[in-house]
Each structure stands twice: as structure tokens, then as C-alpha cells.
């Protein structure tokens, strides 16, 4: 993975560090690169990346997003990468394009509805949403990035600019809050 990124913004990094002082650590992750190389191919924006701590509960990630939310008033974009539905054991590797699984479609629709309504508690405790949720997000390594929803201010619209499934069991749904 190579990107022509300039040296990251020291001010932005320090601001982020101050907001998350008790959580600061260094860890590698491909998640943001795989998104930003398409959105900003010239790498002409400063980037500070956070990674998921898989040992922490979903509420932990939601609280991080709430702590970062004030950065939006300073023009900082909070971007999360991941998949609402990410079940690679059911993925149709190397096959013709297939229709998404029913459980994947149902869970994605439920997430859309909850996000649009601003009802975050069921999203945080997604395991309680049943079988569709557990098949869609069997591990916490992709789903918690959805918690950038915590940065949403009341009444702010939620839109879904990209809507599609890949391999039957991975949702490529894009959520934009602005």
C-alpha cells in the first residue's frame, strides 16, 4: 500500500490526542487507506487514523466517536470504514455475481432504519438484534466503525450514497451524515 501522502497535520494529531489522551496508542490498519485512496487519490488531506480495539465493547467505540464529534465544527471529517454486513465465510469467492443473502438484506435494512431515526442504542447492542445481526457482524473488527454515527447532531440528515452488496455477504453501504 503506497500513497503520496504528505506529513500528517501535527495540529490535528495533537487535537485528536488531547481528546483521547487516555486511549492513545499506535497500531497499524489498512481500513482508512482502502477508502481514501479512492476518495482523495492525491492524498492532499491530512489524515489521523484510529483503529478498532477488538477487546472493547461496542459502547466504547461509540463513546470515542462522541468525544471526536466537536472536531467537525473545526472542519474535520470523521470517516469510518468497515461493513455493516461482513461475513466472509459465506462470501462467494470467485463466483459470478450473486444476490445477497436474505439475512444480510434484512440486517442492512434494519441498520438503515435505526440510523435514519437516530436510534443508536440498538446499533450499539447489535448482538441483541438476533440471528440476522450475528450472521452479518460475526466479529467486531468491521462493524464498530459504524459508530461515527455518534458524531451526528440532532436533525442532521443521514443519506446512503452507495448501496450494494458484494459476494452475497458483504454490504458496501455507505453512510453519509451531513
N, C-alpha and C positions, 0 to 999 in steps of 0.2 A: 504494500500500500504506500504509494508516494503521492504527495500533494504539494503544490508550490506555496504552502502557507508561510506567511511572514511570522516573525516572532510575535508571540501572543501578547495581548494587551496586559501590561503589568497592572494598570489601574483596575481593570475588570477582574483580573485574577485576585488581587488584594481585596476588592469589594466582596467577591464571592467567598473568599477565605474568611473574612470577618463575619459574614452571615452564617457560616457553617464551621466556625472555629473548632467546636467540639467534635466534629465529624471528619476533619480534613485528613486525607490520606492520598497516596499516589498509587494508581492502578492502571494497567493498560486495557484498552477496549476498542473494538472496531466499529461499534454502533454508530457513532456520530460521523465518522469518515464515510461510511457507506451511504449516508443520506446527503451530507454536504457536498460530496464530490459531484453530485448531480445538480443540486440547488445553487451552489456557488463554485462552479468549476475553476475559477481563477483564484480561489481561496483568498479573496480580498476582504474578508471579515475576520475580526478577532474571534477566537473560539476558546472557551474554557469548558472542558468536558468533565462530567460526573459519571461514575459508573454505579451499577447496582450492587448493593451488599446483599447477596442472596441469603445471608444468615438472619437478616432483619425481616420483620413482618411488613405487610403492605402499608400499614398505617405510618410506619417510619418514612417511607418514600413519599407519601402524601404530605407529611409534615415538612419534609425538605422542600417540596415544591411551594408550600405556603411561605416558607422563610425566604425563598428566592423571588417570590411574586413582586415585591417592591422594585426590583431591578427593571421591571417592564416600564415603569414610569420614567426611567432613565434611557429608554430606547433599546434596552437589551431584549433580544428574542430568546425565549425559553423554548427549546426544541427537544422533543423526546423522540427517540427511535425505538422501535420494537413492534410487536404484532399483537393485536387483540386476540387473534387466533393463531397459535403457533404449535402445532402438533406434528413434528417431523416423522414420527413412527407411522403415521397414516399418509404421509406425503407421496404423491405419485411420481417418484423419481424416474426421469427419462421416458415418461409415457406421453401420449397425446394429451392435449388439454382436456381436463375432466371437470365435471361440475363439482362445486363444493359440497361437502357433506352436510346433511340436514342439521346436525347438531352445531356445526360451525356457523351456518347461516343464522340459526336461532340465537346463538350467543352473541354474535356481532350485532344483530338487531336489538337485542336487549341492552347491550352496552351503548349503542347509539341513543336509544330512548332515555336511558338513565343520564347520559352526558347532556343531552339536549334539555332535560328537565332540571339539571343542576343537582341531581340526587346522587351524591358521591358515596354515601355510606355503603350501599350495596356493592359498588365498584371496589371499594377498599376491602370489603369482606366477600370477595367474589367466590370463594370456596363454598359459601352458603347458598349460592345461586343454583347449585345442583350439578347433575351429570354433564350437561352441555358446557358449563363453565370449567369443570375439571378436565374434560377432554380438550377443550380449547386452550387452556393455560395450565398444562400439567406440571410445569416448573415455573419458578418465579423469575427466570432470567430475562424474559421479554415483556411480560405483562406490566410490571410496576412502572415502566416508563410512561404509561398512560396517565400517571398521576400529575403530569404537568397541568392537568385539569384543575388542580388546586390553585393554580395561578389565575384562574378566571375570576373576573369581577362580576358582581351580580348584574344580570341583564345583558351581559356581553354575549353576542351570538356565537353559536357553535356550528361550523359547517364541515362537510365531508367532501373535500375536493377530489380525492382519489378513492374509488370504490371498486375493488375487485379481489378475487381470490386467486391463489396460485397453488397448483398441485392438489387442490381439493381441501387442504387442511391448514393453509396459511392465508390469513387475511392481510391484504395490503392496504386496508383502510387508512386514510389519512384524516386526522382530526385537526382542524384549524380553529383556534379561539382568538377572535379579534373583532 
